[in-house]
Amino acid sequence: MASLRLLLGLIPSTLKIEQAEKALTAEFEKLNAFAASETLKKFTGLKELVTSSDFITGKKEIESLKYKGSEEYAKEKEFLSLSKAKDIVMYFRTIAGSALKKFRELDGSSKIASYEELEKLVTSLEFREKAKTKEFKGSEDEKKLLEYKRLKSGSEIKEYYAFKKSKEYSNFLNIDGSARLGRYNELKDYVASKEFLEKKAYLLDKKRFEKTDMFKSLQEYGKLAKNEDIIWYFKVKDSDKFDFLKTRELTFSDEFEGTSLDTSKWITNYYWGDKLLKDNYTAGNDLQAYTSGENLEIRNSLLKIITKPQKKQGKAWTPGGFVVKEFNFTSGIVNTGAAFRQKYGIFSAKVKLGNPAAKTAFWMLSDKVTPHIDVCRTENGKVVSDFFASPEKRTRAAIGGKYANDFYIYTLEWTPDRLVWKINGTDILTQTADVPQEPMYILFSGGLDKPVNSMTTMEIDWVRVYQPKQ
C-alpha cells in the first residue's frame, strides 16, 4: 500500500534530489582531493610539529631565557668587579705612570750598584772607625763618604728607594703575572668579543623567539589554521553527511551521453532470445514486436524506447512454444544480462515512464522467469512496483499514473534480507520474504498489453548500480 505522501504527490522533486546529490558528490570529491593536497600535508606536518612536547618545551626555554643569571652575565659581572678592584686599578695606574718606568730604568743599573757599594762601605764598622781618625780628612775615604752623601740626598736615589718600598710597587709585584690578572685579561677579551656581544644581545632581545624558525612555523600553522579549506575539511571530514557515499561503490552506470547504444553493456533483446534463439521475440499477451534497436534512440543524454503503431511479423512465446504472428505495434528492449549482473546493492535509474496506459518498465531478472522485480512499470494507467517470488507469489504497490508523466528517480535497495522500492527517496514498497539470493540483471522495455492510438516513449536519463563497500 503506497503511503499518503505518495498518493498526494508530496515527495521531493527530482531536480532537487539530483542537485543535492551532485553537490554532495562534488563536495565529497573535493574532500578526497583535499585530503591528498599539499596544503593539508603542510598543515598536518606543522600541527604535529607545533603541538609536540619538544616544540612546546623549546619555545618555553627560548622565551624564559634572561641575561641576568646567565653565564655571560656572570662573566661580565666578574669582569666589572675586577675592573673596579683597588689592586687591579692600582696595578694599571702603576703601569701607566712614570714612577715604575723610572724605577725600572735605575733598577739594576751601574748607578744603583755604585751607590749601594758606597753605602755598604761607609756603613761598615771599619769605615766608621777610619772616619774618627785625623788621617780621614782629605783622604780618599772622605771623598767616598762625600760622594755617598751627595748621591743619597739626590732626588733620583730617594725616588728609587721610596718607590721600591712603596705599597704601589708591592701591589705591582703581587699582581703582575698573577692568575688574578690573567683572569681579568681573559674576561676583558671575552666581553669585547663578537661571541659575547651576540649572546648578550640575544639574551636581552625580548623578541628573540620571533626571530626563530620555530616562530615562522608557528605563524604559518596559525595562518593555515584559519584557511577556509582547512576549516571546512576538519568540519566535514568526520561528519556523517558523506556516509551515503562512503558506504557504496559504483559498479555499473550509463549516462547515455553518446549517439548510439553502448553494446558492451546492453543487448537489444531478451537475454535468452539473444543467447539461444538468436532472434527477438515477444512474451505473453504483449501486443508489440521487439526490434533489434530500431525503436531505440539516444539523444541529448537520453535513451528513448519508442512504442509505436507499426505492422511487423515476429515471434511470440506461448505455453506451447514459439509462434510467428503479425503484430500491430513495435517497441524496444535492452538488458545487461550478458555484461552485468549483481547480487545485492542499490539499483537506481532516472526514468520518465511515459503513457501510463502503455506497458513500460525498469525491471530485473536472473536466469529464470522468477524472481522477477519491477522497480517501476506502467500498468492499467498506474505506476506500479512489484515482486514475483514465483509465478504464484506476487507483492505489489501502485502509486498513481501521474508519476509516469515526468522524470523520477526509481530505486531498489536490495540486501540479503530485504527489498525496498523507492521513488525520489520515498519508500514505495518493502519486501522481507523470499528475498532473491542470486545475481540479477537490469532491463528497460517498452510495450503494450492494450492498444493505444499513438506513439508512446519511455525515456531513461541515467542508470547507476552500487554495491556496499567492503
C-alpha positions in Angstrom: 0.0 0.0 0.0 1.5 3.3 -1.1 1.9 6.0 1.6 -0.3 9.0 1.8 2.6 11.2 0.9 3.0 9.3 -2.4 -0.8 9.5 -3.1 -0.7 13.2 -2.6 2.5 13.7 -4.5 4.3 15.1 -1.5 7.7 13.8 -2.4 11.0 15.7 -3.0 11.4 17.0 -6.6 13.7 15.1 -8.9 15.7 18.2 -9.7 16.3 19.0 -6.0 17.4 15.4 -5.3 19.8 15.4 -8.3 21.2 18.9 -7.3 21.6 17.8 -3.7 23.4 14.5 -4.7 25.5 16.3 -7.3 26.5 18.9 -4.7 27.2 16.2 -2.1 29.3 14.2 -4.6 31.2 17.2 -5.7 31.9 18.1 -2.1 33.0 14.5 -1.3 35.3 14.6 -4.3 36.7 17.9 -3.1 37.2 16.3 0.4 39.1 13.4 -1.1 41.2 15.6 -3.3 41.9 18.0 -0.4 42.9 15.0 1.8 45.8 14.4 -0.6 46.7 18.0 -1.1 50.0 19.7 -0.3 48.1 22.3 1.8 46.7 19.7 4.2 50.0 17.8 4.2 51.8 21.0 5.2 49.2 21.9 7.8 49.3 18.4 9.3 53.0 18.4 9.5 53.1 21.9 11.1 50.4 20.9 13.6 52.3 17.8 14.6 55.4 20.0 15.0 54.0 22.9 17.0 52.0 20.6 19.3 54.9 18.3 20.0 56.4 18.3 23.5 59.8 19.1 22.1 58.5 22.2 20.3 56.5 23.4 23.3 59.5 22.8 25.7 61.8 24.5 23.2 59.6 27.6 22.9 59.3 27.9 26.7 63.1 27.6 27.0 63.7 30.3 24.5 61.1 32.7 25.9 62.3 32.1 29.5 65.9 32.9 28.8 67.2 36.0 30.6 70.5 37.8 30.6 70.6 38.1 34.4 71.6 34.8 35.7 73.2 33.6 32.5 76.9 32.5 32.1 77.5 35.7 30.1 76.0 37.9 32.8 78.2 36.2 35.5 81.4 36.7 33.4 80.6 40.3 32.7 79.8 40.9 36.3 83.1 39.3 37.4 84.9 41.4 34.8 83.3 44.6 36.1 84.1 43.7 39.6 87.8 43.1 38.8 87.9 46.3 36.8 86.9 48.2 39.9 89.1 46.3 42.3 91.7 48.5 44.1 94.7 46.2 43.4 93.8 46.0 39.7 93.1 49.7 39.4 96.4 50.5 41.2 98.2 48.0 39.0 97.1 49.6 35.8 97.7 53.1 37.2 101.3 51.9 38.1 101.7 50.6 34.6 100.5 53.9 33.1 102.5 56.1 35.4 106.2 57.3 35.2 107.4 56.1 38.6 107.6 52.5 37.5 109.3 53.5 34.3 112.0 55.5 36.2 112.4 52.7 38.7 112.9 50.1 36.0 115.5 52.4 34.3 117.5 52.6 37.5 116.9 49.1 38.8 120.0 47.0 38.2 121.9 50.0 36.7 125.6 50.8 37.5 124.5 53.9 39.2 122.5 52.0 41.8 125.2 49.4 42.0 127.8 52.1 42.8 125.5 53.7 45.3 124.8 50.5 47.1 128.5 49.6 47.1 129.3 53.0 48.6 126.6 52.6 51.2 127.9 49.2 52.1 131.4 50.7 52.5 130.5 53.8 54.5 128.2 51.9 56.9 130.8 49.3 57.7 132.4 49.3 61.2 135.9 49.6 59.7 134.9 52.7 57.7 133.3 54.3 60.6 136.4 53.8 62.7 138.6 55.4 60.0 136.3 58.4 59.9 137.2 59.1 63.5 141.0 59.5 62.8 142.9 62.6 61.8 144.1 60.9 58.6 140.5 60.6 57.3 140.2 64.2 56.5 141.2 64.8 52.9 141.6 61.1 52.3 140.1 59.1 49.5 137.7 57.6 52.0 136.4 61.0 52.9 135.8 61.7 49.2 133.8 58.5 49.0 131.7 59.5 52.0 131.0 62.8 50.5 130.1 61.2 47.2 127.7 58.8 49.1 126.0 61.7 50.9 125.7 63.5 47.6 124.1 60.6 45.9 121.8 59.8 48.9 120.5 63.3 49.0 119.7 63.4 45.3 116.1 63.1 44.2 116.8 60.2 41.8 118.1 57.9 44.6 115.4 59.0 47.0 112.6 58.4 44.5 114.0 55.0 43.5 114.1 53.6 47.1 110.9 55.3 48.0 109.1 53.6 45.1 110.8 50.3 45.9 109.5 50.4 49.4 106.0 51.6 48.4 102.7 49.8 48.6 102.2 50.6 44.9 105.3 48.6 44.0 104.4 45.9 46.4 100.9 45.7 44.7 102.5 45.7 41.3 104.7 42.8 42.2 101.7 40.9 43.7 99.5 41.4 40.6 101.9 41.3 37.7 101.9 37.8 36.2 99.3 36.6 38.7 96.3 34.3 38.0 94.1 37.2 39.1 95.5 39.4 36.4 95.2 36.6 33.9 91.5 36.1 34.7 91.0 39.9 34.3 92.6 39.9 30.9 90.7 36.7 29.8 87.4 38.3 30.8 88.3 41.6 29.2 88.9 39.9 25.9 85.8 37.8 26.2 83.3 40.6 27.0 84.8 42.5 24.0 84.4 39.5 21.7 81.8 39.1 18.9 80.6 35.9 20.5 79.8 37.6 23.9 78.2 40.6 22.3 75.9 38.4 20.2 74.9 36.2 23.1 74.3 39.2 25.3 72.2 40.9 22.6 70.3 37.6 22.0 69.5 37.2 25.7 68.4 40.8 26.1 66.2 40.7 23.0 62.6 40.3 24.1 61.6 39.4 20.6 64.2 36.6 20.2 61.6 33.9 19.7 60.0 35.8 16.9 63.3 35.6 15.0 63.5 31.8 15.1 62.4 29.2 12.6 60.1 27.9 15.3 58.2 31.2 15.3 58.0 31.1 11.5 56.5 27.6 11.7 54.0 28.7 14.4 53.0 31.7 12.3 52.5 29.5 9.2 50.5 27.0 11.2 48.3 29.8 12.6 47.7 31.1 9.1 46.8 27.7 7.8 44.5 27.0 10.7 42.4 30.0 9.5 42.4 28.8 5.9 38.8 28.3 4.8 39.5 25.0 3.1 41.3 23.7 6.3 38.4 24.8 8.5 35.9 23.2 6.1 37.9 20.0 5.8 38.1 19.3 9.5 34.4 20.3 10.0 33.1 17.8 7.5 35.7 15.0 7.3 34.3 13.2 10.4 30.7 14.2 9.9 28.0 11.7 8.8 27.0 13.7 5.7 29.1 11.6 3.4 28.2 8.2 4.9 25.8 7.6 2.0 28.7 8.0 -0.5 31.4 6.3 1.7 29.4 3.1 2.1 28.7 2.5 -1.6 30.8 1.8 -4.7 29.6 2.4 -8.2 29.7 -0.9 -10.1 27.7 -0.1 -13.2 26.4 3.1 -14.9 25.3 4.5 -18.2 24.6 8.2 -18.7 23.7 7.7 -22.4 26.0 10.6 -23.4 26.9 9.2 -26.8 24.9 9.0 -30.0 24.4 5.2 -30.0 23.8 2.5 -27.5 26.9 1.0 -25.8 26.7 -2.6 -27.0 29.4 -3.6 -24.5 26.8 -3.0 -21.8 23.4 -3.7 -23.5 21.8 -6.2 -25.8 18.6 -5.2 -27.6 16.7 -8.4 -26.9 15.7 -10.8 -24.1 18.8 -12.4 -22.8 17.7 -16.0 -23.7 16.4 -14.8 -27.1 19.8 -13.4 -27.8 21.7 -16.3 -26.4 19.7 -19.3 -27.7 17.1 -18.1 -30.2 19.3 -15.5 -31.9 16.2 -13.5 -32.6 13.7 -11.2 -30.9 10.5 -12.5 -29.5 7.5 -11.2 -27.5 6.3 -12.8 -24.3 2.8 -13.5 -23.1 -0.1 -11.4 -24.4 2.0 -8.3 -25.3 0.9 -6.5 -28.4 4.3 -5.3 -29.6 7.1 -6.9 -31.6 10.6 -6.1 -30.3 13.0 -4.9 -32.9 16.8 -5.0 -32.9 17.3 -1.4 -31.9 15.1 0.3 -34.5 12.8 1.5 -31.7 15.7 2.9 -29.6 17.1 6.4 -29.8 19.8 8.2 -27.9 19.7 12.0 -28.0 20.5 14.7 -25.5 21.8 12.1 -23.0 18.6 10.3 -23.0 17.8 6.7 -24.0 14.4 6.7 -25.6 12.4 3.4 -26.0 9.7 4.1 -28.6 6.5 2.1 -28.8 4.5 2.9 -32.0 1.8 1.6 -34.3 3.6 -0.4 -36.9 2.8 -3.7 -38.5 5.6 -6.3 -38.1 5.8 -10.0 -38.2 7.6 -11.6 -35.3 7.9 -14.5 -32.8 5.7 -14.8 -29.8 6.3 -17.1 -26.8 3.2 -19.1 -25.8 2.7 -22.0 -23.4 3.0 -24.3 -26.5 6.2 -22.7 -27.7 7.2 -20.0 -30.2 4.8 -19.0 -32.9 5.1 -16.5 -35.7 2.4 -13.8 -35.8 1.6 -10.4 -37.1 1.9 -7.5 -34.6 0.4 -4.1 -35.0 3.0 -2.3 -32.8 6.7 -2.3 -32.3 8.9 -1.4 -29.4 12.3 -1.9 -27.9 14.0 -3.7 -25.0 17.5 -3.5 -23.6 19.2 -5.6 -20.9 22.6 -6.2 -19.3 22.3 -9.9 -19.0 25.4 -10.7 -21.0 27.5 -7.9 -19.5 26.5 -7.1 -15.9 24.7 -8.9 -13.0 24.9 -8.2 -9.3 23.5 -9.7 -6.1 22.5 -7.1 -3.5 23.2 -3.3 -3.8 21.4 -0.2 -4.9 19.8 -0.2 -8.4 18.7 3.2 -9.5 17.6 5.0 -12.7 16.1 8.3 -13.6 13.1 7.4 -15.8 10.1 9.0 -17.4 7.8 6.1 -18.0 5.5 7.9 -20.5 1.9 7.0 -21.2 0.6 5.1 -18.1 -1.8 3.2 -20.4 1.3 1.6 -22.1 3.5 -1.1 -20.6 6.9 0.4 -20.0 9.2 -1.0 -17.3 12.5 -0.8 -15.4 12.9 -4.3 -14.1 15.3 -7.1 -13.1 15.7 -10.8 -13.8 18.0 -13.7 -13.1 18.2 -16.8 -15.3 14.6 -17.9 -14.8 11.2 -16.4 -15.1 11.3 -15.7 -11.4 12.4 -14.0 -9.2 11.1 -11.0 -11.2 11.4 -7.5 -9.8 9.7 -4.5 -11.4 11.5 -1.5 -9.9 8.8 0.5 -11.7 6.4 0.0 -14.6 3.1 1.2 -16.0 0.0 -0.9 -15.7 -3.6 0.0 -16.5 -3.0 3.7 -16.1 -0.9 3.4 -12.9 2.7 3.3 -11.9 3.4 0.0 -10.2 6.3 -1.6 -8.3 6.1 -5.3 -7.7 7.9 -8.5 -7.0 7.2 -12.0 -8.2 9.0 -14.5 -6.0 7.3 -17.2 -8.1 4.6 -17.2 -10.8 2.0 -17.6 -7.9 3.5 -15.2 -5.3 3.3 -11.5 -6.0 3.8 -8.4 -3.9 2.6 -5.1 -5.4 2.2 -1.3 -4.7 0.7 1.3 -7.0 1.4 5.0 -6.7 -0.8 6.6 -9.4 -0.5 7.3 -13.1 0.7 10.9 -12.7 4.1 9.7 -11.8 4.5 8.3 -15.4 4.4 11.8 -16.9 7.7 13.2 -15.6 11.2 12.1 -14.6 11.6 10.4 -11.3 14.4 8.5 -9.7 13.3 4.9 -9.1 15.5 2.8 -6.8 15.6 -0.7 -5.5 17.7 -1.2 -2.3 18.5 -4.9 -2.1 20.1 -6.6 1.0 20.2 -10.2 1.9 17.0 -9.9 3.9 15.1 -7.0 2.4 14.0 -5.4 -0.8 12.9 -1.7 -0.6 11.5 0.2 -3.6 11.7 4.0 -3.6 10.7 6.9 -5.8 12.8 10.1 -5.2 13.9 8.6 -1.9 10.4 7.9 -0.6 9.5 4.3 0.2 7.0 2.7 -2.1 7.2 -1.0 -1.1 9.2 -3.2 1.3 9.6 -7.0 1.0 11.3 -9.2 3.6 10.2 -12.6 2.5 11.6 -14.7 -0.4 14.4 -12.2 -1.0 16.4 -13.2 -4.1 19.8 -14.7 -3.4 21.2 -14.9 -7.0 22.7 -12.1 -9.2 20.2 -10.3 -11.3 20.5 -8.1 -14.4 18.7 -4.9 -15.5 16.1 -4.4 -18.2 14.3 -1.4 -19.7 11.4 -2.2 -22.0 8.5 -0.6 -23.8 5.4 -2.4 -24.9 1.6 -2.7 -24.8 -0.9 -5.1 -23.4 -3.8 -2.9 -24.7 -3.9 -0.9 -27.9 -3.1 2.8 -27.8 -3.9 5.4 -30.5 -0.4 7.0 -30.8 3.3 6.6 -30.3 4.5 6.5 -26.7 8.0 6.9 -25.4 9.9 5.8 -22.3 12.9 7.9 -21.5 15.9 6.9 -19.4 18.3 9.7 -18.3 20.7 7.5 -16.5 21.1 4.2 -14.7 23.5 3.5 -11.8 24.2 0.5 -9.7 26.1 0.5 -6.4 27.3 -2.2 -4.0 28.3 -1.8 -0.4 32.0 -1.1 0.2 33.8 -3.9 1.9 
